[in-house]
Structures are given as structure tokens and as C-alpha cells.
Amino acid sequence: MNKPNTTWISDWDPENEKFWNSKGKFIARRNLIWSIVAEHIGFSVWLIWSIVATKLPQAGFHFTTDQLFQLVALPGLVGSLMRFPYTFAVTTFGGRNWTIFSAAVLFIPTISLAYFVTQPDTPFWLMLVVASTAGLGGGNFASSMANISFFYPDRMKGWALGLNAAGGNIGVSGVQLLTPILLGVGLINLYQATPGPGGIYLQNAGLMWLLPLVVAVFGAIFFMNNLTSARALLKDQFAIVKRKHTWIMSYIYIGTFGSFIGYSAAFPLLIKTQFPSVTVAIAFLGPLVGSLVRPLGGLLADKIGGAIVTFWNFIAMGAATVGVMYFVGIKDFVGFLAMFLILFVTTGIGNGSTYRMIPSIFREENLQKAKGGGEAGRALALKAAKIESGAALGFIGAVGACGGYLIPRGFGASIAATGGPHMALGIYLGFYATCLALTWWYYLRKSYSPTTASLAEARV
């Protein structure tokens, strides 16, 4: 069972401490590592257009500012939609098998980008199609998180899911840091294209990920596993759609992860439009700090409760948003950057804390329903909770990812209509207020119902 190339594992029981300490944790760690590798590249490909769009005018493309924001936003929308089928793929095909497929399919957006960015006469509609394929990278998160949730015991899910997510999220920072550096180096030149008018090799933005993708695919083939216990019928997983808390948490997750991915996508272009003299290369700092603190959000949630962390985090997000509005208004880049970095930190902490809430919510709900059923009823409830929480992690992640489309489109529309981002930021601020209210109403207010009280006591 310990052999890395064992495809399917049938006897998996991470809640059994003897099993976990003897071999379970080693297998789980190996799968987590390669899950992070594949997810990291997925996020990198998903957000690759956040940098490419800022360089298209320099490469000879004549697109408007609003069109550039559309190229940045569309992968976010497609990635959000792709997360729905990806969520249920793990329990249908196996975590290892789906990781292999989801990594291999990323050759499509990378190679197509490498070709079309060397063709300045490419029409906008076709470039939109090319950019949309990058959304395939956004689907990886849903399957990866659902898969890893089956490998770890409940007491470690917050940390494990936070680490897995952070490893993926940091791919956003990586692509925004490395891409500007490699665009000026003609070391990789698949199409023998000459640099554009600005002296950049824009095709490198796609070509740079080909070798890492090969590594990710073969790593998944040889070092990952499928879990028989993670198999489930679609109808059992679709039960989450009828759960009230699925939709509440989806809404809240738009405020945390949706903000992270949306701001990450829009940040380089926002800097370019509001502070033209500043290099967009500095944009990588935002998603970097947001990614690094995500495990901290999960760890804090494990210790003091996800709902408590999420509640106070939304207050901090609102304050940081007001700060961004102030400093962009007076055109103070240092203040703008500082406030935006704080905003990114809060998105990361919120990502970790909200994701930790999900398994707790579904566990407590199922246990409430199983009261009076004895040990057999409790065992069935816990099994159902694992299946449902795995599906919910992906489903909620899919809904939350729509922020990757809404935020860049909001900035684009705001700048087109008013010349600045204040209108969009005001709308985002109001949205955070509603997320704050929902968190308190359903997960901190003990007087709401016995279930809510139980969730609060269980440190949701």
C-alpha cells in the first residue's frame, strides 16, 4: 500500500490514529505535494492574461482599456464554470486520474497563447476565445481541494486545505513575477517570431509552462493515488445543492476567494491605468502575501473558530477597501500599494477561515439529523458528511471564483464610465458588509436555531 505507484487505495481510514501514524500521513503528504504542484501551475495558467493583457499594446495590438479588462476577466468566468464539473470529477474518476487529465489539458491555453500573441492582426473576438481557454486552469482548484479533503482527518483539514490552496494561490504571484522577466528574453522561440515593436517575446508567457506541465503530469502518474472511499454517486453529491448553507457559504466565499482571484487578475492592469509610471512587475506582491497567509487563516480557524475569524476579517477587508479608495483618489501610489497589500492579506486569511467552516458545517448538520440513531447512525452521518463536504468544497469554490470575472469587469466598467475605480470599489465595500452580516446571522448568533448554536460551539 505504501508503494507510490499504487493506483487505487481501498482501506483508507485517516481518523484511525494508528493507521494515520503508521502509513496514512505519508501517503497523504505525498498526494498533497503533487496536488500542490499541479494546482500551482493551474493557477499560473489561469492568471497568465493578467500580465499578458498589459503588454498587448506594446506588442502591436490595438485594444481599448475596457477590452483589455475583458481579456483579463473572461478566464475568471470560464474558470468559475469549469469548477462545477471538476468538483464531481474526483469522486467519479479518482483524484489521481483527474489530476493527470486536468494538468495535461493546460497545454491548450499555453500553446494557443504562444501562437496568437505573435499575430497582432488577430481580431478581438478570437483573442477572447484564446484567453477563455486559460479558464481551464481555474477548474483545478475545485478538484484538488475536493481530493485532498478525503486524505486528511477532520482535525487537520484546516491546515491541509489551507496549505493546498496556498500552494495553488501562490501560482498567481509566480506568474506575475516571472512573466515580465521572461518576456524580454528570446531563449524560447517556438515559432521563430521576432520580438514586437516593444522588443518583447510575448510568446514566452505561454511557452514557459510547457516543461512544468510535463513534470506535473508525470508526477501525478507516478506518485498520486485514487481513494476507493472517495467514490460517490452524483445524486449523493448533488444533495448539497438543496442545502441552505451551501448557498450561504458560496456567497461568503465570493467575498473572500472571489476578492483574491479578482483583485489578482485586475491588479496589474489597475496599476497600469491609475499609475502609468509604475511598473506592473510589482503587482506580484499582492497575490504573494494573500497566498502566504492562507494557511494562517485555516490554522486560526482550527484554533478559535472559522466563523469568528471570518467575521472580523470582513471588517478588516472593508477598512482596507476604504483605504484603497482614499489613496487612489489622491494618486498616492505608496499608500495605494500598502492598502491593497493589506486587502490581499485579508482575502488570504478569509480564504482559509471560510474553507475551514465548510467541513464543520456539513458534519454538524448531518450529526444533528442522526441524533437518536446510535453509533450506526452516527457512522453513516459522518460518512455522508465527508462526501457532502468534499462536493461542497468544490461547489462553493466554483461559485466563489466568479469574483475572478466580476471584479476585473467592474473595474473596467468603472474606469470607462467615470475615469477611475471608485464606483467599483464602493460596490465591493457594500458587498463585504452583506457578507459580514450573513456570517454573524448564521454562524455566530446562537439564538437563531439549535443547529446554529451547535455550529458555533463546534467552532465553525
C-alpha positions as CSV (number, residue, x, y, z in Angstrom):
1,M,0.0,0.0,0.0
2,N,2.9,2.3,0.6
3,K,4.2,2.0,-2.9
4,P,4.0,5.3,-4.8
5,N,2.6,3.7,-7.9
6,T,-0.4,2.0,-6.2
7,T,-3.2,3.5,-8.3
8,W,-6.2,2.7,-6.0
9,I,-6.3,2.5,-2.2
10,S,-9.3,0.7,-0.7
11,D,-8.5,0.7,3.0
12,W,-8.3,4.4,3.9
13,D,-9.1,5.5,7.5
14,P,-7.3,8.7,8.4
15,E,-9.4,9.1,11.6
16,N,-7.7,5.9,13.0
17,E,-4.6,7.3,14.7
18,K,-2.7,4.0,14.5
19,F,-3.4,3.8,10.7
20,W,-2.6,7.5,10.3
21,N,0.7,7.4,12.2
22,S,2.0,4.2,10.6
23,K,1.3,5.0,6.9
24,G,-1.6,7.2,6.3
25,K,0.2,10.5,6.9
26,F,3.0,9.6,4.5
27,I,0.6,8.8,1.7
28,A,-1.5,11.9,2.3
29,R,1.6,14.1,2.3
30,R,2.8,12.7,-1.0
31,N,-0.5,13.3,-2.6
32,L,-0.7,16.8,-1.1
33,I,2.7,17.7,-2.6
34,W,1.8,16.7,-6.1
35,S,-1.6,18.2,-5.8
36,I,0.0,21.5,-4.9
37,V,2.4,21.2,-7.9
38,A,-0.5,20.7,-10.4
39,E,-2.7,23.3,-8.8
40,H,0.1,25.8,-8.7
41,I,0.5,25.5,-12.5
42,G,-3.2,25.6,-12.9
43,F,-3.4,29.0,-11.1
44,S,-0.5,30.3,-13.1
45,V,-2.1,29.5,-16.4
46,W,-5.5,30.8,-15.2
47,L,-4.0,34.2,-14.3
48,I,-1.5,34.5,-17.2
49,W,-3.6,37.0,-19.0
50,S,-3.4,39.4,-16.1
51,I,0.2,40.2,-17.3
52,V,-0.2,39.4,-21.0
53,A,-3.1,42.0,-21.4
54,T,-0.9,44.8,-20.0
55,K,1.8,44.0,-22.7
56,L,-0.5,43.6,-25.8
57,P,-0.4,47.3,-26.8
58,Q,3.4,47.2,-26.6
59,A,3.3,44.1,-28.9
60,G,1.2,45.9,-31.5
61,F,-2.4,45.1,-30.5
62,H,-4.8,47.9,-30.6
63,F,-7.4,47.1,-28.0
64,T,-9.2,49.6,-25.7
65,T,-8.8,49.6,-21.9
66,D,-12.2,48.0,-21.4
67,Q,-11.3,45.3,-24.0
68,L,-8.1,44.6,-22.1
69,F,-10.0,44.2,-18.8
70,Q,-12.4,41.8,-20.7
71,L,-9.4,39.7,-21.7
72,V,-8.3,39.6,-18.0
73,A,-11.9,38.8,-16.7
74,L,-13.0,36.1,-19.1
75,P,-10.7,33.4,-17.9
76,G,-12.1,34.1,-14.4
77,L,-15.6,33.4,-15.6
78,V,-14.7,30.2,-17.5
79,G,-12.6,29.0,-14.6
80,S,-15.6,29.5,-12.3
81,L,-17.8,27.5,-14.6
82,M,-15.2,24.7,-15.1
83,R,-15.1,24.2,-11.3
84,F,-18.6,22.7,-11.3
85,P,-17.7,19.6,-13.3
86,Y,-14.3,19.4,-11.8
87,T,-15.8,19.3,-8.3
88,F,-17.6,16.0,-9.1
89,A,-14.8,14.5,-11.3
90,V,-12.7,13.3,-8.3
91,T,-15.5,11.1,-6.9
92,T,-16.3,9.8,-10.4
93,F,-12.8,9.2,-11.9
94,G,-10.4,9.3,-9.0
95,G,-8.2,12.1,-7.7
96,R,-5.0,10.8,-9.3
97,N,-6.7,10.2,-12.7
98,W,-8.3,13.6,-12.8
99,T,-5.1,15.4,-11.8
100,I,-3.4,13.8,-14.7
101,F,-6.1,15.0,-17.1
102,S,-6.6,18.5,-15.6
103,A,-2.8,19.1,-15.9
104,A,-2.5,17.7,-19.4
105,V,-5.3,19.8,-20.8
106,L,-3.4,23.0,-19.9
107,F,-1.3,22.5,-23.0
108,I,-4.2,24.0,-24.9
109,P,-4.2,27.5,-23.4
110,T,-0.4,27.8,-23.1
111,I,0.4,26.8,-26.7
112,S,-2.5,28.8,-28.2
113,L,-1.4,31.9,-26.3
114,A,2.2,31.4,-27.5
115,Y,1.0,31.5,-31.1
116,F,-1.7,34.2,-31.2
117,V,0.2,36.8,-29.2
118,T,2.7,36.9,-32.1
119,Q,-0.1,37.8,-34.6
120,P,-1.1,41.5,-34.0
121,D,-3.8,41.3,-36.6
122,T,-5.7,38.7,-34.5
123,P,-9.3,40.1,-34.1
124,F,-10.5,40.8,-30.6
125,W,-13.2,38.1,-30.6
126,L,-10.6,35.4,-31.4
127,M,-8.3,36.7,-28.7
128,L,-11.2,36.4,-26.3
129,V,-11.6,32.8,-27.3
130,V,-7.9,32.2,-26.7
131,A,-8.0,33.9,-23.3
132,S,-11.0,31.9,-22.3
133,T,-9.1,28.6,-22.6
134,A,-6.9,29.8,-19.7
135,G,-10.0,29.2,-17.6
136,L,-9.2,25.5,-17.7
137,G,-6.5,26.2,-15.1
138,G,-9.2,27.6,-12.8
139,G,-11.0,24.4,-12.6
140,N,-8.1,22.6,-11.0
141,F,-8.7,24.1,-7.6
142,A,-12.1,22.5,-7.1
143,S,-10.9,19.0,-7.9
144,S,-7.7,19.4,-6.0
145,M,-9.4,20.6,-2.8
146,A,-12.1,18.0,-3.0
147,N,-9.5,15.3,-3.5
148,I,-7.2,16.4,-0.6
149,S,-10.2,16.7,1.8
150,F,-10.5,12.9,1.6
151,F,-6.9,12.2,2.6
152,Y,-6.8,14.1,5.9
153,P,-8.6,13.6,9.3
154,D,-11.0,16.3,10.4
155,R,-8.6,17.7,13.0
156,M,-6.1,18.5,10.2
157,K,-8.4,19.6,7.4
158,G,-8.0,23.3,8.0
159,W,-4.2,23.2,7.8
160,A,-4.1,20.7,4.9
161,L,-6.7,22.5,2.8
162,G,-5.0,25.8,3.6
163,L,-1.6,24.6,2.6
164,N,-3.0,23.0,-0.6
165,A,-4.8,26.2,-1.5
166,A,-1.9,28.4,-0.7
167,G,0.4,26.4,-2.9
168,G,-2.0,26.9,-5.7
169,N,-2.8,30.5,-5.0
170,I,0.9,31.4,-5.0
171,G,1.0,30.4,-8.6
172,V,-0.7,33.7,-9.3
173,S,2.2,35.6,-7.7
174,G,4.7,33.4,-9.6
175,V,3.2,34.0,-13.0
176,Q,3.1,37.8,-12.3
177,L,6.7,37.8,-11.2
178,L,8.3,35.6,-13.8
179,T,6.3,36.5,-16.9
180,P,7.6,40.2,-17.2
181,I,11.2,38.9,-16.7
182,L,10.9,36.2,-19.4
183,L,9.2,38.4,-22.0
184,G,12.4,40.2,-22.7
185,V,14.4,37.0,-23.2
186,G,14.3,35.2,-26.6
187,L,15.6,31.9,-25.2
188,I,12.4,30.0,-26.1
189,N,11.1,30.8,-29.6
190,L,8.9,28.0,-30.9
191,Y,7.6,30.0,-33.9
192,Q,10.8,31.8,-34.7
193,A,8.9,35.0,-34.2
194,T,10.8,38.3,-33.8
195,P,10.1,40.5,-30.8
196,G,7.3,43.0,-31.3
197,P,7.7,46.8,-31.5
198,G,8.4,46.9,-27.8
199,G,11.2,44.4,-28.0
200,I,9.3,41.7,-26.1
201,Y,8.9,38.0,-26.7
202,L,5.3,37.8,-25.6
203,Q,5.0,34.1,-26.7
204,N,7.3,33.2,-23.8
205,A,4.3,33.8,-21.5
206,G,2.8,30.5,-22.7
207,L,5.9,28.6,-23.6
208,M,7.4,29.0,-20.1
209,W,4.9,26.5,-18.7
210,L,5.3,23.6,-21.1
211,L,8.1,21.9,-19.1
212,P,6.5,22.4,-15.7
213,L,3.3,20.8,-17.1
214,V,5.2,17.8,-18.2
215,V,6.6,17.4,-14.7
216,A,3.2,17.8,-13.2
217,V,1.6,15.2,-15.4
218,F,4.3,12.6,-14.8
219,G,4.4,13.4,-11.1
220,A,0.6,12.7,-10.8
221,I,1.0,9.4,-12.8
222,F,3.8,8.0,-10.6
223,F,3.2,9.5,-7.2
224,M,-0.5,10.1,-6.6
225,N,-3.4,7.7,-5.7
226,N,-7.1,7.3,-6.1
227,L,-9.2,6.5,-3.0
228,T,-11.9,4.0,-3.2
229,S,-13.6,5.6,-0.2
230,A,-13.9,8.9,-2.2
231,R,-16.1,7.3,-4.8
232,A,-19.7,8.5,-4.7
233,L,-22.8,8.7,-6.8
234,L,-23.6,12.0,-8.4
235,K,-27.0,12.1,-6.8
236,D,-25.4,11.8,-3.3
237,Q,-23.2,14.7,-4.1
238,F,-25.9,16.8,-5.7
239,A,-27.7,16.7,-2.4
240,I,-25.6,19.7,-1.4
241,V,-27.4,21.9,-3.9
242,K,-30.5,21.6,-1.6
243,R,-28.6,22.6,1.5
244,K,-29.1,26.2,2.6
245,H,-25.6,26.5,4.0
246,T,-24.1,25.6,0.6
247,W,-25.5,28.8,-0.9
248,I,-24.8,31.0,2.2
249,M,-21.1,29.9,2.2
250,S,-20.9,30.3,-1.6
251,Y,-22.0,33.9,-1.2
252,I,-19.5,34.5,1.6
253,Y,-16.7,32.8,-0.4
254,I,-17.2,35.3,-3.2
255,G,-16.2,37.9,-0.7
256,T,-13.0,36.1,0.3
257,F,-11.7,34.0,-2.6
258,G,-13.6,35.9,-5.2
259,S,-11.8,39.0,-4.0
260,F,-8.5,37.3,-4.0
261,I,-8.7,36.0,-7.5
262,G,-10.5,39.1,-8.9
263,Y,-8.0,41.5,-7.4
264,S,-5.1,39.3,-8.5
265,A,-6.4,39.4,-12.1
266,A,-7.1,43.1,-12.1
267,F,-4.2,44.5,-10.1
268,P,-1.5,44.7,-12.8
269,L,-3.9,46.5,-15.2
270,L,-5.3,48.7,-12.4
271,I,-1.7,49.8,-11.6
272,K,-1.0,50.5,-15.3
273,T,-4.2,52.6,-15.8
274,Q,-4.0,54.6,-12.5
275,F,-0.3,54.9,-12.1
276,P,1.2,54.7,-15.6
277,S,4.8,55.5,-14.4
278,V,4.9,52.4,-12.1
279,T,6.0,49.0,-13.4
280,V,3.3,46.3,-13.3
281,A,6.0,43.9,-12.2
282,I,5.3,44.9,-8.6
283,A,1.8,43.5,-8.9
284,F,3.1,40.0,-7.8
285,L,3.3,41.2,-4.2
286,G,-0.4,41.3,-3.8
287,P,-1.2,37.6,-4.6
288,L,2.0,36.6,-2.9
289,V,1.0,37.9,0.5
290,G,-2.5,36.7,0.0
291,S,-1.3,33.2,-0.7
292,L,1.2,33.0,2.1
293,V,-1.3,33.9,4.8
294,R,-4.0,31.5,3.6
295,P,-2.7,28.6,5.8
296,L,-2.8,31.0,8.7
297,G,-6.5,31.6,8.1
298,G,-7.1,27.8,8.3
299,L,-4.9,27.5,11.3
300,L,-6.6,30.3,13.2
301,A,-10.0,28.7,12.3
302,D,-8.8,25.4,13.7
303,K,-7.9,27.1,16.9
304,I,-10.6,29.7,17.6
305,G,-13.3,29.1,15.0
306,G,-13.8,29.8,11.3
307,A,-16.8,32.0,11.8
308,I,-15.1,34.3,14.3
309,V,-12.1,34.7,12.1
310,T,-14.2,35.3,9.0
311,F,-16.4,37.9,10.8
312,W,-13.5,40.1,12.0
313,N,-11.7,39.5,8.7
314,F,-14.6,41.1,6.7
315,I,-14.4,44.2,9.0
316,A,-10.7,44.5,8.1
317,M,-11.5,44.0,4.4
318,G,-13.9,46.9,4.5
319,A,-11.4,49.1,6.2
320,A,-8.7,48.3,3.7
321,T,-11.1,48.9,0.8
322,V,-11.8,52.4,2.1
323,G,-8.0,53.0,2.3
324,V,-7.6,51.9,-1.3
325,M,-10.3,54.3,-2.3
326,Y,-8.7,57.2,-0.5
327,F,-5.2,56.7,-1.8
328,V,-6.1,56.1,-5.4
329,G,-8.2,59.2,-5.2
330,I,-5.2,61.4,-4.2
331,K,-2.9,59.4,-6.5
332,D,-0.5,58.3,-3.8
333,F,0.9,55.0,-5.0
334,V,2.7,54.1,-1.8
335,G,-0.5,54.4,0.2
336,F,-2.4,52.7,-2.5
337,L,0.0,49.7,-2.6
338,A,0.1,49.5,1.2
339,M,-3.7,49.4,1.5
340,F,-4.0,46.9,-1.4
341,L,-1.5,44.6,0.2
342,I,-3.5,44.7,3.5
343,L,-6.6,43.9,1.4
344,F,-4.8,40.9,-0.1
345,V,-3.8,39.7,3.3
346,T,-7.4,39.8,4.4
347,T,-8.5,37.9,1.3
348,G,-6.0,35.2,2.1
349,I,-7.0,34.8,5.8
350,G,-10.6,34.8,4.8
351,N,-10.0,32.1,2.2
352,G,-8.5,29.8,4.8
353,S,-11.1,30.5,7.5
354,T,-14.2,30.1,5.3
355,Y,-12.9,26.9,3.8
356,R,-12.4,25.5,7.3
357,M,-16.0,26.3,8.1
358,I,-17.4,24.1,5.3
359,P,-16.5,20.6,6.7
360,S,-17.6,21.6,10.1
361,I,-21.0,22.8,8.9
362,F,-21.8,19.7,7.0
363,R,-20.5,17.4,9.8
364,E,-22.7,19.2,12.4
365,E,-25.8,19.3,10.1
366,N,-25.5,15.5,9.5
367,L,-24.9,14.7,13.1
368,Q,-28.0,16.8,14.1
369,K,-30.1,14.7,11.7
370,A,-28.7,11.4,13.0
371,K,-29.5,12.1,16.7
372,G,-31.1,9.1,18.2
373,G,-29.7,6.7,15.6
374,G,-27.0,5.3,17.9
375,E,-23.4,4.6,16.8
376,A,-24.6,3.1,13.4
377,G,-26.5,6.3,12.7
378,R,-23.5,8.5,13.7
379,A,-21.2,6.5,11.5
380,L,-23.5,6.9,8.5
381,A,-23.8,10.6,9.2
382,L,-20.1,11.1,9.3
383,K,-19.7,9.2,6.0
384,A,-22.4,11.3,4.4
385,A,-20.7,14.5,5.8
386,K,-17.4,13.6,4.2
387,I,-19.0,13.0,0.8
388,E,-21.1,16.2,1.0
389,S,-18.3,18.4,2.4
390,G,-16.0,17.3,-0.4
391,A,-18.6,18.2,-3.0
392,A,-19.4,21.4,-1.2
393,L,-15.8,22.5,-1.1
394,G,-15.6,22.3,-4.9
395,F,-19.1,23.7,-5.5
396,I,-18.6,26.7,-3.2
397,G,-15.2,27.2,-4.7
398,A,-16.8,27.3,-8.1
399,V,-19.3,30.0,-7.1
400,G,-16.7,32.0,-5.3
401,A,-14.4,32.0,-8.3
402,C,-16.9,34.2,-10.2
403,G,-15.2,37.1,-8.4
404,G,-12.4,36.5,-10.9
405,Y,-14.7,37.8,-13.6
406,L,-16.9,40.3,-11.7
407,I,-14.1,42.3,-10.1
408,P,-12.0,43.0,-13.3
409,R,-15.2,43.7,-15.3
410,G,-16.3,46.0,-12.5
411,F,-13.0,47.9,-12.6
412,G,-13.2,48.1,-16.4
413,A,-16.7,49.4,-16.4
414,S,-16.0,51.9,-13.6
415,I,-12.9,53.3,-15.4
416,A,-14.8,53.5,-18.7
417,A,-17.7,55.3,-17.1
418,T,-16.0,57.6,-14.6
419,G,-12.3,57.5,-15.3
420,G,-11.5,55.8,-12.1
421,P,-12.2,52.7,-9.9
422,H,-14.1,54.4,-7.1
423,M,-17.5,53.3,-8.3
424,A,-16.4,49.6,-8.4
425,L,-14.7,49.8,-5.0
426,G,-17.8,51.3,-3.5
427,I,-19.9,48.3,-4.7
428,Y,-17.3,45.8,-3.4
429,L,-17.4,47.6,0.0
430,G,-21.2,47.2,0.2
431,F,-20.9,43.6,-0.7
432,Y,-18.4,42.9,2.1
433,A,-21.0,44.5,4.5
434,T,-23.6,41.9,3.4
435,C,-21.0,39.1,3.9
436,L,-20.3,40.3,7.4
437,A,-24.0,40.3,8.2
438,L,-24.5,36.8,6.9
439,T,-21.6,35.4,8.8
440,W,-22.9,36.8,12.1
441,W,-26.6,35.9,11.4
442,Y,-26.0,32.2,10.5
443,Y,-22.8,31.2,12.3
444,L,-22.3,33.4,15.3
445,R,-25.8,34.3,16.6
446,K,-26.6,31.4,18.9
447,S,-30.2,32.4,19.2
448,Y,-31.0,31.6,15.6
449,S,-31.6,27.9,15.9
450,P,-30.2,24.8,17.7
451,T,-28.2,24.0,14.6
452,T,-26.6,27.4,14.5
453,A,-25.8,27.1,18.2
454,S,-24.2,23.7,17.6
455,L,-22.2,25.1,14.8
456,A,-21.0,28.0,16.9
457,E,-20.0,25.7,19.7
458,A,-18.2,23.4,17.2
459,R,-16.0,26.4,16.2
460,V,-17.3,26.6,12.7
